[in-house]
Amino acid sequence: MSRIYGRIALIGLGLIAGSMSLAIRRAGLAGEVVGYARSEGTRDIAREIGLCDRIEDTAAAAVEGADLVVLCVPVGAMGSVAAEIAPGLKPGATVSDVGSVKRAVIDAVAPHLPDGVHFVPAHPLAGTEHSGPRSGFPELFDNRWCLIVPQEGADRGAVDRLEALWQGIGALTDEMDADHHDLVLAVTSHAPHLIAYTMVGVADDLGRVTDSEVIKYSAAGFRDFTRIAASDPTMWRDVFLNNREATLEILGRFTEELFALQRAIRTGDGDHLHAYFTRTRAIRRGIIEAGQDTDAPDFGRARSG
């Protein structure tokens, strides 16, 4: 794979940025990857483990001369970071992001960017429950989707170049309108995360089930909820506050479906339950057939011993 950018700056050094840096360097897609994080401790760890070619102590220094700047910070911090780096952006540079919400990020970031700088929002659909500079690994994006969300009138060359970068680090790419992106992600990510947080919270609040029982006797379904609910709280707070309309729409529909299932259980309507479960089971098969998960026993979990 040939070099796509001379210098890439990553602002924020958590799971996504760290994995991007490792994958970009693995594939030789940039001449230099520069990193910055607000926390001095994070910067120290990033230097210690060689996460980037160079770690700077200010965002302004990190973006100097960069051909691509990627904002890898929580959605709620995007606007202030954009304002901070705007004066130092190189003419003709591209600014992108990895936020899970797109309309709010566009509204927060775009007004700060100077003329001649291209803004191409993006969202890699990849992650784990882990965070921080030590959590990254170069295979994170392999065969995972990255949605590119260009604005109307976006420079086609800048969009194609960013798309080539994501493909170069292993991702599948597609383009999508910002509002449609936010609705799709409310279905596939945001509402499921909120439901997972709620179910773990219910278990924590239920006085007749002790904490030790929840931990010792967790079945696979609850274990998966706890994995999701272990995700970064700052990131997910910002996601829900910045995608509230789409998330509330999906949660409203979820509540209606839940009431229907409650009624079926209460009235002993086994036919309704069986038909519902049969229909939803097909979604799981579709995800496996699309190569986005494995049908290995126990969901492919590694077995100890």
Residue pairs with C-beta under 8 A, 6 or more apart in sequence:
1 27
1 28
1 29
1 168
2 28
3 28
3 29
3 30
3 31
4 29
4 30
4 161
4 164
4 165
4 168
5 29
5 30
5 31
5 67
5 68
5 161
5 165
6 30
6 31
6 32
6 67
7 30
7 31
7 32
7 33
7 34
7 65
7 66
7 67
7 68
8 24
8 30
8 32
8 33
8 34
8 66
8 67
8 68
8 69
8 70
9 33
9 34
9 35
9 36
9 62
9 63
9 66
9 68
9 69
9 70
10 17
10 20
10 21
10 33
10 34
10 35
10 36
10 52
10 62
10 70
10 72
11 17
11 36
11 59
11 62
11 63
11 69
11 70
11 71
11 72
11 73
11 81
11 85
12 36
12 37
12 38
12 71
12 72
12 73
12 81
13 35
13 36
13 37
13 42
13 43
13 46
13 51
13 52
13 55
13 72
13 133
14 72
14 131
14 132
14 133
14 135
14 136
14 232
15 127
15 128
15 130
15 131
15 132
15 135
15 136
15 140
16 72
16 98
16 124
16 126
16 127
16 136
16 140
17 35
17 70
17 72
17 98
17 136
18 46
18 51
18 133
18 134
18 135
18 136
18 137
19 126
19 136
19 137
19 138
19 140
19 141
20 70
20 72
20 98
20 136
20 141
20 169
21 33
21 35
21 51
21 52
21 136
22 51
22 136
22 137
22 138
23 138
23 139
23 140
23 141
23 169
23 170
24 30
24 33
24 165
24 168
24 169
25 33
25 53
26 138
26 169
27 168
27 169
29 165
29 168
29 169
30 68
32 53
32 54
33 52
33 53
33 54
34 52
34 53
34 54
34 55
34 56
34 62
34 66
35 43
35 46
35 51
35 52
35 54
35 55
35 56
35 62
36 43
36 55
36 56
36 57
36 58
36 59
36 61
36 62
37 43
37 46
37 55
37 133
38 73
40 57
42 132
42 133
43 55
43 57
45 51
45 132
45 133
45 134
46 52
46 55
46 133
47 55
49 133
49 134
51 133
51 136
56 62
59 81
59 84
59 85
60 84
60 85
60 87
60 88
61 88
62 85
63 69
63 85
63 88
63 89
63 90
63 93
64 88
64 90
65 90
66 89
66 90
66 93
67 90
67 92
67 93
67 94
68 93
68 94
68 95
68 96
68 161
68 162
68 165
69 85
69 89
69 93
69 94
69 95
69 96
70 95
70 96
70 97
70 98
71 78
71 81
71 82
71 95
71 96
71 97
71 98
71 99
71 109
72 97
72 98
73 81
74 232
74 234
74 235
74 238
75 99
75 100
75 101
75 104
75 105
75 235
75 238
75 239
75 242
76 234
76 237
76 238
76 241
76 242
77 238
78 97
78 99
78 105
78 108
78 109
79 108
79 109
79 112
82 95
82 108
82 109
82 112
82 113
83 112
86 112
86 113
86 114
89 95
89 113
89 114
89 117
90 117
91 114
91 116
91 117
92 116
92 117
92 118
93 117
93 118
94 117
94 118
94 119
94 120
94 158
94 161
94 162
95 109
95 113
95 117
95 118
95 119
95 120
96 119
96 120
96 121
96 122
96 162
97 105
97 109
97 121
97 122
97 123
98 122
98 123
98 124
99 105
99 121
99 123
100 123
100 185
100 189
100 190
100 235
100 239
100 243
101 182
101 185
101 238
101 239
101 242
101 243
102 121
102 123
102 149
102 178
102 181
102 182
103 178
103 179
103 181
103 182
103 243
104 242
104 243
105 121
105 242
106 119
106 121
106 149
106 151
106 178
109 119
109 121
110 119
110 151
113 119
118 154
118 155
118 158
119 151
119 154
120 148
120 149
120 150
120 154
120 158
120 159
120 162
121 148
121 149
121 150
121 151
121 178
122 146
122 147
122 148
122 149
122 162
122 166
123 146
123 147
123 149
123 181
123 185
124 141
124 144
124 145
124 146
124 147
124 166
124 171
125 144
125 145
125 146
125 147
125 188
125 189
126 140
126 141
126 144
126 146
126 171
127 140
127 231
128 135
128 140
129 227
129 228
129 230
129 231
131 231
131 232
131 235
138 169
139 170
141 166
141 169
141 170
141 171
142 170
142 171
143 170
143 171
143 172
143 291
143 292
144 170
144 171
144 172
144 292
145 171
145 172
145 173
145 174
145 292
146 166
146 171
146 172
146 173
147 173
147 174
147 175
147 176
147 181
148 159
148 162
148 163
148 166
148 173
148 174
148 175
148 176
149 175
149 176
149 177
149 178
149 181
150 159
150 175
151 178
159 175
163 173
163 175
166 173
167 173
176 184
182 243
182 246
183 246
183 249
183 250
185 243
185 246
186 243
186 246
186 247
186 249
186 250
187 250
190 239
190 240
190 243
190 246
190 247
190 250
191 247
191 250
191 251
191 254
192 228
193 228
193 229
193 231
193 236
193 239
194 240
194 247
194 251
195 254
196 224
196 225
196 226
196 228
196 229
197 228
197 229
197 236
199 222
199 225
199 229
200 222
200 225
200 226
200 229
203 209
203 214
203 222
204 211
204 214
214 222
218 226
220 298
220 299
224 299
240 247
260 272
261 273
261 276
263 269
264 270
264 272
264 273
264 276
265 273
287 293
288 294
288 295
293 299
293 300
294 300
